[in-house]
């Protein structure tokens, strides 16, 4: 984990303080930290709290496979249409 990366616990605490209004969000530096905390929380929800390279690799493989499937399906629709129209 990089030095400036927040842990999930820190990010949760910062987000709670921001939600309660106890942080001055008009200060750009505070707003930057709150945005970083929100990004950390979203990333933890998406990939899980423990940053497992194996889990990331598996999810990326799944997403890439789904994308390839959709592209093949679209090509299966458009290629015959292109031949029929003589393009």
Helices and strands as residue ranges (DSSP letters): H 8-20, H 28-47, H 53-85
